[in-house]
Amino acid sequence: MTVKNVEKLEKSRVAIEVTVGAEEFEAAVQKAYLKTRNKINVPGFRRGKAPRKMIEKMFGAEVFYADAVDEALPDAYAKAVEEKKLDTIGYPEVELVGDVTKDGYTFKATVAVYPDVKLGKYKGISAPKEEVKVTADDVKERLNEMAERNARLVSVDRKAKKGDTAVIDFEGFLDGKPFAGGKGENHELELGSGSFVPGFEDQVIGMKAGEEKDIDITFPEDYHKDLAGKAVVFKVKCSEVKVKELPELDDEFAKDVSEFDTIKELKDDIKKQIEADREKAVRVAYENALIEKVADTIDCEIPDILVEEQCKRFLEEFKSRIMAQGIPYDQYKKMTGMNEEKFMEDGREPALRQVKMDLAISQIIDQEKLEATDEEIEEEYKKLSGYYGMDVEMVKKYLDTGAVRTQVLNNKAVAVVVDNAKPEKAGAKKAEAKAEDKAEEKKPAAKKAPAKKAEDKAEDEEKKPAAKKTAAKKTEDKAEEKKPAAKKPAAKKTTKKAE
């Protein structure tokens, strides 16, 4: 194997031209013969027993070339990547250059590589940091949520109202025929929850136990493709109407739902929990704001495949959250009309932001020469064990040491930024913006369009999908799954196989 040329392309891609020599190719041809000889019928020989030279004489010397190319190419590609120390991402696009002969062949592989990242300022930066406050109303709201979770459903003999739970059997029909996913029995439907297709719950309101009804529904245009815009009929039978009965928020309630004997002790504990939750949320938001600022300063060409892979991770995380709620993902897609392509398209901007954050963190790890000790890795395993509620040894079966080492390094890189940062009060930017507006008013210059207020910017930011921070990749510890597997996409075959 000889690397003839490595050409840098745009978007952090390279084209590597590799020649497989006569000796390597001959070995590959012999392997191809041994693998395919059982499929070749030669008169005078039992199937699989014909000598290679006899087969080549009958069908041509190039009869095994196509399989031999595929046999030798993956190993030649892997060696070329290793020789040139290319940090590749995903699978290459491969094409043959010129003809395949007994002396070998040349191929060109085009593949994305991790970009060279030029890091900007990451120490001494600033970002707004919220103050944590917990009010009596916050505690009351949490108590009410606990009461809702511990509410009983009691049958009532009246028409169903919004907020009630109707126990129904239903079956949907399209053009008089039942359609997949449109049937359910003894389903408890909370009226007003919006969990069914628009218009369905509104028509269940008013039904009584024992009543049957046909409900006409037209599915939205952006619904699942089989039902989008279609008019259907649901045959519905209501077997029971239930209403929530909330418990009294007193000492007995505290004893039933917690380890405390009085409602006051429970309220005090709830306040501490809310404070802890909000402090964590504020810390994470502050860290993300800082890392996003660092990410905005990096200079590099980001390959499309990194963004595409991050979009796929967002989708997989979303699927996991749906299934964790006990809802089959395929059923969720049908009931909500979710479009995966639209989901991926909408996720490109936050995915790009996440990729830039990961690259920035990875660069900080390299620049600061951060290391992870065995003790730190073990401590991280213990934290993950507590988070997942699993034994440490069980966590180790699911998460290899490399992944946990990467997480430890990420945490250290974030700490470098945070420890050297300057937190701002959340309202500081707003005050600065107002001061700037007043200064502008005093100028006799031409009329200027008002600058966008800080609170409007914050509102816009809330509307953006939040980028979940994932493990950044350390240069010397890349995840193996991101590298091409042993079997690469076969090059386009140029010779015919014997029948």
C-alpha positions in Angstrom: 0.0 0.0 0.0 1.3 3.4 -1.0 -0.3 6.8 -0.3 0.2 8.8 -3.4 -1.5 12.0 -2.4 -3.5 13.7 0.4 -5.5 16.7 -0.7 -7.2 19.1 1.7 -10.8 20.0 0.7 -13.3 22.5 2.0 -15.5 21.8 5.1 -12.7 19.8 6.8 -12.6 17.0 4.3 -9.6 15.3 2.6 -9.1 13.2 -0.5 -6.5 10.5 0.0 -5.2 8.6 -3.1 -3.9 5.1 -2.3 -2.3 2.5 -4.5 -2.6 -1.2 -3.7 0.5 -2.9 -5.2 0.9 -6.2 -7.1 1.8 -8.3 -4.1 -1.1 -7.1 -1.9 -3.5 -7.4 -4.8 -2.4 -11.0 -5.6 -3.1 -12.0 -2.0 -6.5 -10.4 -2.3 -7.2 -12.2 -5.6 -6.3 -15.5 -3.9 -8.7 -14.7 -1.0 -11.5 -13.8 -3.5 -10.9 -17.1 -5.3 -11.2 -19.1 -2.1 -14.4 -17.3 -1.1 -16.2 -17.6 -4.4 -15.0 -20.8 -6.0 -18.0 -22.8 -4.6 -20.3 -20.5 -6.7 -18.5 -21.3 -10.0 -19.3 -24.3 -12.0 -16.5 -25.7 -14.2 -17.1 -28.8 -16.3 -15.1 -31.8 -15.2 -14.7 -30.5 -11.6 -16.9 -30.8 -8.5 -18.3 -27.5 -7.4 -15.6 -25.6 -5.5 -12.7 -27.9 -6.6 -11.7 -26.2 -9.8 -8.2 -24.7 -9.7 -7.9 -20.9 -9.9 -5.9 -21.0 -13.1 -8.6 -23.1 -14.8 -11.4 -20.6 -13.8 -9.3 -17.7 -14.9 -8.6 -19.4 -18.2 -12.4 -20.0 -18.8 -13.7 -16.6 -17.6 -10.7 -14.3 -18.0 -7.9 -13.2 -15.6 -10.0 -10.4 -14.2 -12.8 -12.8 -13.0 -11.9 -12.2 -9.3 -10.8 -8.6 -9.6 -14.0 -7.0 -8.3 -14.1 -9.1 -5.2 -10.3 -8.7 -4.7 -10.7 -4.9 -4.8 -13.3 -5.0 -2.0 -11.1 -7.5 -0.1 -8.0 -5.3 -0.1 -9.5 -1.8 0.0 -10.7 -1.5 3.7 -7.3 -2.6 5.0 -5.4 -0.3 2.6 -7.6 2.6 3.6 -7.2 2.0 7.3 -3.4 1.8 6.9 -3.3 5.0 4.9 -5.3 6.8 7.5 -3.0 5.6 10.2 0.1 6.4 8.3 -1.0 10.0 7.6 -2.4 10.4 11.1 -5.8 11.5 9.8 -8.5 11.9 12.4 -11.4 10.8 10.3 -15.1 11.0 10.9 -17.6 8.5 9.5 -17.3 6.5 6.3 -15.4 7.6 3.1 -16.7 8.0 -0.4 -14.5 5.7 -2.5 -13.9 5.6 -6.2 -11.4 3.8 -8.4 -8.8 5.8 -10.3 -7.9 4.1 -13.6 -8.0 0.4 -14.4 -7.6 -2.7 -12.2 -4.8 -4.9 -13.4 -2.6 -7.7 -12.1 -0.3 -5.0 -10.8 -2.9 -3.6 -8.5 -5.1 -0.6 -8.5 -5.5 3.0 -7.2 -8.4 4.4 -5.3 -9.4 7.8 -4.0 -11.2 8.1 -0.6 -12.9 11.3 0.3 -13.7 11.6 4.0 -14.3 14.2 6.7 -11.7 14.9 9.4 -11.9 16.6 12.7 -11.2 20.3 12.0 -8.2 22.3 13.2 -9.7 24.6 15.8 -8.3 28.0 16.7 -9.5 28.9 20.1 -10.3 32.4 21.1 -10.6 33.9 24.6 -11.8 31.5 27.2 -10.6 33.1 30.5 -11.9 36.3 32.0 -15.1 36.2 30.1 -18.5 37.1 31.6 -22.1 36.0 31.4 -25.4 36.8 33.4 -26.1 34.6 36.4 -29.5 34.5 38.0 -30.1 34.9 41.7 -32.0 32.0 43.3 -35.2 32.9 45.1 -38.0 30.7 46.4 -41.3 32.2 47.4 -44.3 30.8 49.4 -46.2 30.5 46.1 -43.4 28.3 44.7 -43.8 25.9 47.7 -47.6 26.0 47.4 -47.4 25.1 43.7 -45.1 22.1 44.5 -47.5 21.0 47.3 -50.4 21.2 44.9 -48.5 19.0 42.4 -48.0 16.4 45.1 -51.7 16.6 45.9 -52.5 16.1 42.2 -50.2 13.0 42.1 -51.9 11.6 45.2 -55.5 12.4 44.0 -58.1 9.7 43.7 -60.3 9.2 40.7 -63.9 8.8 41.9 -66.8 7.8 39.7 -69.6 10.2 39.2 -73.0 9.8 37.6 -73.1 12.9 35.4 -72.0 14.2 32.0 -68.3 14.5 31.5 -66.8 17.9 31.9 -63.4 19.4 31.0 -60.9 18.2 33.6 -62.7 14.9 34.2 -61.4 11.5 33.1 -63.5 9.5 30.7 -63.0 5.8 30.5 -63.6 5.0 26.8 -63.5 2.3 24.2 -62.8 3.7 20.7 -62.1 2.6 17.2 -61.3 4.8 14.2 -62.6 4.2 10.6 -61.3 5.6 7.4 -63.7 5.2 4.5 -65.6 2.7 6.6 -62.5 0.5 7.3 -60.6 0.4 10.6 -57.1 1.9 10.4 -53.9 0.9 12.3 -53.3 2.5 15.7 -56.9 3.8 15.9 -58.3 1.4 18.5 -58.2 1.4 22.3 -60.1 -0.2 25.2 -60.7 1.0 28.7 -58.6 4.0 27.9 -58.6 6.7 30.6 -58.7 10.0 28.8 -58.3 13.2 30.8 -60.5 15.7 29.0 -58.6 18.9 28.1 -55.2 17.2 28.3 -54.7 17.6 24.5 -53.3 14.0 24.3 -55.7 13.0 21.5 -56.0 14.4 18.0 -57.5 18.0 18.0 -61.3 18.0 18.3 -61.6 14.5 19.8 -61.7 15.4 23.5 -64.1 18.3 22.9 -66.7 15.8 21.5 -66.3 13.4 24.4 -67.2 16.2 26.8 -70.9 15.8 27.6 -71.0 12.0 27.3 -72.3 9.9 30.3 -71.4 6.4 31.4 -73.0 3.8 29.0 -73.4 6.3 26.2 -72.1 5.6 22.6 -71.3 8.2 20.0 -69.7 8.6 16.6 -67.1 11.4 16.5 -66.1 13.0 13.2 -62.5 14.1 13.0 -60.4 15.5 10.2 -56.7 14.9 10.9 -54.3 17.9 10.5 -52.4 18.4 7.3 -49.1 17.9 9.1 -50.2 14.6 10.7 -48.9 11.1 9.9 -48.7 10.8 6.1 -51.3 7.9 6.0 -53.9 10.1 7.8 -52.9 13.7 7.1 -55.9 15.7 6.1 -58.2 12.7 6.1 -61.7 12.7 7.5 -62.4 9.7 9.8 -65.1 8.5 12.2 -64.3 7.3 15.7 -66.9 5.0 17.3 -66.7 5.8 21.0 -68.3 4.2 24.1 -68.0 5.8 27.5 -68.0 3.3 30.3 -67.3 5.6 33.2 -66.8 9.2 34.1 -64.3 10.0 36.9 -63.4 13.2 38.8 -60.3 13.9 40.8 -60.6 14.1 44.6 -57.6 16.0 46.1 -56.4 15.2 49.6 -56.4 17.9 52.3 -52.9 19.6 52.7 -52.5 18.8 56.4 -50.3 16.9 58.8 -51.9 13.6 57.7 -51.1 14.4 54.1 -47.4 15.0 55.1 -47.3 11.7 56.9 -48.8 9.8 53.9 -46.5 11.3 51.2 -43.2 11.9 53.1 -41.0 11.0 56.1 -42.3 14.1 58.0 -44.9 14.3 60.7 -46.2 17.8 60.0 -47.1 19.9 56.9 -44.6 22.6 58.1 -41.7 20.2 58.1 -42.7 19.1 54.6 -43.0 22.7 53.4 -39.5 23.5 54.8 -38.1 20.4 53.0 -39.8 21.4 49.7 -38.3 24.8 49.9 -34.8 23.3 50.3 -35.4 21.0 47.4 -36.6 23.9 45.1 -33.5 26.0 46.1 -31.2 23.1 45.3 -32.9 22.4 42.0 -32.8 26.1 41.0 -29.2 26.5 42.1 -28.3 23.6 39.9 -30.3 25.0 37.0 -28.7 28.4 37.4 -25.2 26.9 37.5 -25.8 24.8 34.4 -27.3 27.8 32.5 -24.4 29.9 33.6 -21.9 27.3 32.4 -23.7 26.9 29.1 -23.7 30.6 28.5 -20.0 30.8 29.2 -19.2 27.8 26.9 -21.4 29.2 24.2 -19.4 32.5 24.4 -16.2 30.5 24.0 -17.7 28.5 21.2 -18.6 31.7 19.3 -14.9 32.6 19.2 -13.5 29.4 17.7 -12.2 29.6 14.1 -12.6 26.3 12.1 -14.4 24.7 9.2 -17.0 22.3 10.6 -17.8 19.3 8.5 -21.5 18.7 7.8 -21.3 15.1 9.1 -20.6 16.4 12.7 -23.8 18.4 12.6 -25.8 15.5 11.1 -24.5 13.1 13.7 -25.5 15.6 16.5 -29.0 15.9 14.9 -29.3 12.2 15.1 -28.3 12.2 18.7 -30.9 14.8 19.5 -33.5 12.5 17.8 -32.3 9.4 19.8 -32.5 11.4 23.0 -36.0 12.5 22.2 -37.0 8.9 21.4 -35.6 7.8 24.8 -37.5 10.5 26.7 -40.8 9.4 25.0 -40.2 5.7 25.7 -39.2 6.5 29.3 -42.8 7.8 29.7 -44.1 4.4 28.7 -45.2 5.5 25.2 -44.1 3.4 22.2 -42.3 5.8 19.9 -44.1 4.6 16.7 -47.5 5.1 18.4 -46.4 8.6 19.6 -45.5 9.5 16.0 -48.9 8.4 14.7 -50.9 10.1 17.4 -49.0 13.4 17.1 -48.2 13.4 13.4 -44.5 13.9 14.2 -42.3 14.4 11.2 -38.7 13.1 11.8 -37.3 15.0 8.8 -38.8 18.3 10.1 -37.4 17.4 13.6 -33.9 16.9 12.1 -34.2 20.1 10.0 -35.2 22.2 13.0 -32.4 20.7 15.0 -29.6 21.8 12.7 -29.1 25.2 14.4 -28.9 23.8 18.0 -26.8 20.9 16.7 -24.3 23.3 15.1 -24.1 25.2 18.3 -23.6 22.0 20.3 -20.8 20.9 17.9 -19.0 24.2 18.3 -19.3 23.9 22.1 -17.8 20.3 22.0 -15.0 21.4 19.8 -14.2 24.4 22.1 -14.1 22.1 25.1 -11.9 19.6 23.3 -9.5 22.4 22.4 -9.4 23.7 26.0 -8.5 20.2 27.2 -5.6 20.1 24.8 -4.5 23.6 25.5 -4.6 23.2 29.3 -3.0 19.7 29.0 -5.8 18.4 31.3 -5.6 14.8 32.5 -8.0 12.4 34.2 -6.6 10.2 37.0 -7.9 6.7 37.8 -9.3 8.1 41.1 -11.2 10.8 39.3 -12.7 8.3 36.8 -13.8 6.0 39.7 -15.4 9.0 41.5 -17.3 9.8 38.3 -18.5 6.2 38.1 -19.9 6.6 41.6 -21.7 9.8 40.7 -23.2 8.2 37.7 -24.2 5.2 39.8 -26.2 7.5 42.2 -27.7 9.4 39.2 -29.0 6.2 37.5 -29.8 4.3 40.7 -27.5 1.4 39.6 -24.7 -0.5 41.2 -21.2 0.9 40.2 -20.2 -2.4 38.5 -23.4 -2.4 36.5 -22.7 1.2 35.3 -19.2 0.0 34.2 -20.8 -2.6 32.0 -22.8 0.1 30.1 -20.2 2.9 30.1 -16.6 2.1 29.1 -13.7 3.9 30.8 -12.9 6.0 27.8 -16.4 7.6 27.8 -16.2 8.4 31.5 -12.6 9.7 31.2 -13.9 12.1 28.5 -16.7 13.3 30.8 -14.1 14.0 33.6 -12.0 16.0 31.2 -15.1 17.9 29.9 -16.0 18.8 33.5 -12.4 20.0 34.1 -12.4 22.1 30.9 -15.7 23.7 31.9 -14.3 24.4 35.4 -11.3 26.2 33.8 -13.7 28.6 32.1 -16.1 29.0 35.0 -13.3 29.5 37.6 -11.8 32.3 35.5 -15.1 33.9 34.6 -16.9 37.0 35.9 -20.6 36.5 36.7 -22.9 39.4 36.0 -26.2 40.1 37.6 -29.0 39.0 35.4 -30.4 42.5 35.1 -27.0 44.2 34.4 -27.3 43.9 30.6 -30.8 45.5 30.7 -29.5 48.4 32.7 -26.7 48.9 30.2 -29.1 48.8 27.3 -31.3 51.5 28.9 -28.3 53.7 29.6 -27.3 53.3 25.9 -30.8 54.2 24.8 -30.7 57.4 27.0 -27.4 58.4 25.6 -28.7 57.9 22.1 -31.7 60.2 22.9 -29.3 63.0 23.8 -27.5 62.9 20.5 -28.9 65.3 17.8 -28.0 62.7 15.1 -30.4 61.4 12.6 -33.3 59.3 13.9 -32.2 55.8 14.7 -34.3 52.6 15.0 -34.5 51.6 18.7 -32.1 48.9 19.7 -33.7 45.6 20.6 -34.3 45.5 24.4 -32.4 43.0 26.5 -35.6 41.4 27.7 -36.7 40.8 24.1 -33.4 39.1 23.4 -33.9 36.9 26.4 -37.3 36.0 25.2 -35.9 35.1 21.8 -33.3 33.0 23.4 -35.9 31.1 25.4 -37.6 30.2 22.2 -34.5 28.6 20.8 -34.1 24.8 21.4 -31.6 24.5 24.3 -28.5 22.6 23.3 -27.8 19.8 25.7 -24.2 19.6 26.6 -22.7 16.3 25.5 -19.3 14.8 25.9 -16.6 16.7 23.9 -14.1 14.5 22.2 -10.4 14.6 23.3 -7.9 14.4 20.4 -5.9 11.4 21.7 -9.0 9.5 22.9 -11.5 9.5 20.1 -14.5 7.1 20.3 -13.8 4.1 18.1 -17.4 4.0 16.8 -16.8 7.3 15.0 -14.0 5.7 12.9 -14.7 3.6 9.8 -15.4 -0.1 10.6 -13.2 -2.7 9.0 -15.7 -3.2 6.1 -15.8 -0.1 4.0 -18.3 0.8 1.2 -17.2 -1.2 -1.8 -15.7 0.6 -4.7 -17.7 0.5 -7.9 -16.9 -2.8 -9.6 -15.5 -2.7 -13.0 -15.3 -6.4 -13.9 -17.9 -9.1 -14.3 -18.2 -12.1 -12.1 -18.6 -15.6 -13.5 -22.1 -16.9 -13.3 
